[in-house]
Amino acid sequence: MDYGELGLKVLQILSPILLAALTWVAAKAAQYIQAKVKNEYLRGVLVRLDDAVLTVVREVQQVTVEAIKSGSADGKLTPDERARVKQAAVDSVKSHLGMKGISELAKILGLESGAIDKLLSTRVEAAVHDLKASRANGASGSTEGAVPFAA
């Protein structure tokens, strides 16, 4: 038996094993790529959500809250005014996202309509907190550290 025949026999025996291993590696690579793309898409959606929320909160703060505060005797909002302002901010975020954006957000996160409202409400509260904290620290509305989903 010469080297050529031996090599052919080895190839005949090992080829199914090598083919199976190559198929497995290709399937794992495809799974990895698919997961990576899905994670990047999710990250992009969440960053856009935070951007919309921060924009709306700043707009509401500058336009609505300042006007209400200047019209009140003590310069503060009542709990009822706070609730109305918060709801206006949530409605404005929904308007910025649009129906397609809201449905895509719900689909990606696996949330129902009521849960989306709760998520937006929570994000608005977090953005207000970040805005107040940045103003308390002397920053003039800096976005540094104000995008928690993007971290």
C-alpha positions as CSV (number, residue, x, y, z in Angstrom):
1,M,0.0,0.0,0.0
2,D,1.5,3.4,-1.0
3,Y,1.0,6.8,0.4
4,G,-1.6,7.8,-2.2
5,E,-3.9,4.9,-1.4
6,L,-3.4,5.5,2.4
7,G,-4.3,9.2,1.9
8,L,-7.4,8.3,0.0
9,K,-8.6,5.8,2.6
10,V,-8.0,8.4,5.4
11,L,-9.9,11.0,3.4
12,Q,-12.8,8.6,2.9
13,I,-13.0,7.8,6.6
14,L,-12.5,11.4,7.9
15,S,-14.5,13.3,5.2
16,P,-17.9,12.8,6.9
17,I,-16.5,13.8,10.3
18,L,-14.8,16.9,8.8
19,L,-18.0,17.8,6.9
20,A,-20.1,17.5,10.1
21,A,-17.6,19.6,12.0
22,L,-17.5,22.3,9.3
23,T,-21.4,22.3,9.2
24,W,-21.5,22.7,13.0
25,V,-18.9,25.6,12.9
26,A,-20.9,27.3,10.1
27,A,-24.2,27.0,12.1
28,K,-22.5,28.4,15.3
29,A,-21.1,31.3,13.3
30,A,-24.5,32.1,11.8
31,Q,-26.1,32.0,15.3
32,Y,-23.4,34.4,16.6
33,I,-23.8,36.8,13.7
34,Q,-27.6,36.8,14.1
35,A,-27.4,37.4,17.9
36,K,-24.9,40.3,17.3
37,V,-27.2,41.9,14.7
38,K,-30.2,41.6,17.0
39,N,-28.4,43.1,19.9
40,E,-27.1,46.0,17.9
41,Y,-30.6,46.6,16.6
42,L,-32.0,46.6,20.1
43,R,-29.3,48.9,21.3
44,G,-30.1,51.3,18.4
45,V,-33.8,51.3,19.3
46,L,-33.2,52.0,22.9
47,V,-30.7,54.8,22.1
48,R,-33.3,56.4,19.8
49,L,-35.9,56.0,22.6
50,D,-33.7,57.7,25.1
51,D,-32.9,60.5,22.6
52,A,-36.6,61.1,22.0
53,V,-37.4,61.1,25.8
54,L,-34.5,63.5,26.6
55,T,-35.5,65.9,23.8
56,V,-39.2,65.9,24.9
57,V,-38.3,66.4,28.6
58,R,-36.1,69.3,27.8
59,E,-38.8,70.8,25.6
60,V,-41.5,70.4,28.2
61,Q,-39.2,71.8,30.9
62,Q,-38.4,74.8,28.8
63,V,-41.8,75.6,27.4
64,T,-44.4,74.2,29.8
65,V,-42.9,73.8,33.3
66,E,-41.1,77.2,33.3
67,A,-44.4,78.9,32.3
68,I,-46.4,77.2,35.0
69,K,-43.7,77.9,37.6
70,S,-43.6,81.6,36.7
71,G,-47.4,81.8,37.0
72,S,-47.6,80.2,40.5
73,A,-47.1,82.1,43.7
74,D,-44.5,79.8,45.2
75,G,-42.8,78.9,41.9
76,K,-43.6,75.2,42.2
77,L,-45.8,72.7,40.5
78,T,-48.8,71.2,42.3
79,P,-49.1,67.4,42.2
80,D,-51.9,67.7,39.7
81,E,-49.8,70.0,37.4
82,R,-46.9,67.5,37.7
83,A,-49.2,64.6,36.6
84,R,-50.5,66.7,33.6
85,V,-47.0,67.7,32.6
86,K,-45.8,64.1,32.8
87,Q,-48.7,62.9,30.7
88,A,-48.0,65.6,28.2
89,A,-44.4,64.5,28.0
90,V,-45.4,60.8,27.5
91,D,-47.9,61.8,24.8
92,S,-45.2,63.9,23.1
93,V,-42.7,61.0,23.2
94,K,-45.4,58.8,21.6
95,S,-45.9,61.4,18.9
96,H,-42.2,61.5,18.3
97,L,-42.0,57.8,18.0
98,G,-45.1,57.4,15.9
99,M,-47.3,54.4,15.7
100,K,-44.7,52.4,13.8
101,G,-42.0,53.2,16.4
102,I,-44.2,52.3,19.3
103,S,-45.3,49.0,17.7
104,E,-41.7,48.2,16.9
105,L,-40.6,49.0,20.4
106,A,-43.4,46.8,21.8
107,K,-42.4,44.0,19.5
108,I,-38.7,44.2,20.3
109,L,-39.1,44.4,24.0
110,G,-42.1,42.0,24.1
111,L,-44.4,44.5,25.8
112,E,-48.1,45.1,25.7
113,S,-49.6,48.6,25.1
114,G,-50.0,49.3,28.8
115,A,-46.5,48.2,29.5
116,I,-45.2,50.6,26.8
117,D,-47.0,53.5,28.6
118,K,-45.4,52.5,31.9
119,L,-41.9,52.2,30.2
120,L,-42.3,55.7,28.6
121,S,-43.5,57.1,31.9
122,T,-40.5,55.6,33.7
123,R,-38.1,56.9,31.1
124,V,-39.6,60.4,31.4
125,E,-39.2,60.3,35.2
126,A,-35.6,59.1,34.8
127,A,-34.9,61.9,32.3
128,V,-36.4,64.5,34.6
129,H,-34.2,63.2,37.4
130,D,-31.1,63.3,35.2
131,L,-32.0,66.8,34.1
132,K,-32.4,68.0,37.7
133,A,-29.2,66.3,38.7
134,S,-27.2,67.9,35.9
135,R,-28.6,71.3,36.8
136,A,-27.8,70.8,40.5
137,N,-24.2,69.9,39.5
138,G,-23.8,73.1,37.6
139,A,-24.0,71.6,34.1
140,S,-26.3,73.3,31.7
141,G,-28.3,70.3,30.4
142,S,-25.3,68.2,29.5
143,T,-26.1,64.8,28.1
144,E,-23.1,63.2,29.8
145,G,-24.4,60.2,31.7
146,A,-28.0,61.0,30.8
147,V,-28.5,58.1,28.4
148,P,-28.8,55.1,30.7
149,F,-29.9,52.6,28.0
150,A,-26.9,53.5,25.8
151,A,-24.4,52.5,28.5
